[in-house]
Amino acid sequence: MEKDASISKSQIAKTDITSNVKVTADSVVVTFDLGGAPVDNINMNDIDLQISSTQILLDAPFGRSNVDLNFSIDEDSVAAKLSKKKKTLKLTLSKK
């Protein structure tokens, strides 16, 4: 009898998700590399984002990231774009 080879979300080890931050005079763009996701079908429902005026926290079943900013952002101005092909999540926010 064969055992089920599927892996549940609770069995996946969380790793650090890398991020890249680009700052302009009036905005900030944070790109998270989701390449460590164990499946090809990444879904925004699997990603928990917490955004404050100086910090962005990302938590997903496959990893987490913490971005501390040395300036204030408008947490209500976030625009998110998930690229399943590139396995990235791009956040664009306005600076205060």
C-alpha positions in Angstrom: 0.0 0.0 0.0 1.4 3.4 -1.1 1.5 6.3 1.3 0.1 9.7 0.2 3.0 11.8 -1.0 1.2 15.2 -0.7 2.6 17.8 1.6 0.4 19.9 3.8 1.0 23.7 4.4 2.0 23.0 8.0 4.8 20.6 6.9 6.5 23.2 4.7 9.5 24.9 6.4 9.4 28.6 6.3 12.4 30.4 5.0 13.3 34.1 4.6 11.8 35.6 1.5 14.2 38.1 -0.1 13.0 41.6 -1.0 14.3 44.5 -3.1 13.4 48.1 -2.2 13.6 50.9 -4.7 12.9 54.4 -3.4 12.1 57.5 -5.4 11.3 61.1 -4.2 7.6 60.3 -3.7 7.2 56.5 -3.7 8.7 53.2 -2.7 8.5 49.9 -4.6 9.1 46.6 -2.7 9.5 43.4 -4.7 9.4 40.1 -2.9 10.9 37.0 -4.6 8.5 34.2 -4.1 10.7 31.6 -5.9 10.7 29.4 -2.8 7.0 28.7 -3.1 6.6 24.9 -3.3 3.9 25.0 -6.0 3.4 26.8 -9.2 0.0 28.1 -8.3 0.8 31.0 -5.9 -2.4 32.8 -4.7 -2.8 36.1 -2.8 -5.1 34.3 -0.4 -2.0 32.4 0.8 -0.1 35.6 1.6 -0.6 37.7 4.7 0.6 41.3 4.4 0.8 43.7 7.3 1.8 47.3 6.4 2.5 50.1 8.9 4.0 53.5 8.3 7.6 52.2 8.6 7.4 48.4 8.2 6.1 45.8 5.8 5.6 42.2 7.0 4.9 39.3 4.6 4.0 35.9 5.9 3.2 32.9 3.7 3.1 29.2 4.2 6.5 28.9 2.5 8.3 31.9 4.0 8.3 35.3 5.6 9.9 38.7 5.2 10.3 41.8 7.3 11.1 45.1 5.6 12.0 48.0 7.9 11.9 51.5 6.3 13.8 54.5 7.6 11.0 56.8 6.3 7.2 56.9 6.5 4.9 55.5 3.9 1.2 55.9 3.4 -0.1 52.4 4.3 -3.4 53.1 2.6 -1.8 53.8 -0.8 -0.6 50.3 -1.5 -0.9 48.8 -4.9 0.0 45.1 -5.2 0.8 43.0 -8.3 1.4 39.3 -8.1 3.3 37.7 -11.0 2.8 34.0 -11.0 5.1 33.6 -14.0 8.0 35.5 -12.3 7.0 34.3 -8.8 7.2 37.9 -7.4 4.9 40.2 -5.5 5.4 43.9 -6.2 4.1 46.5 -3.8 4.0 50.2 -4.7 3.4 52.7 -1.9 3.5 56.5 -1.6 5.9 58.2 0.8 4.4 60.5 3.4 
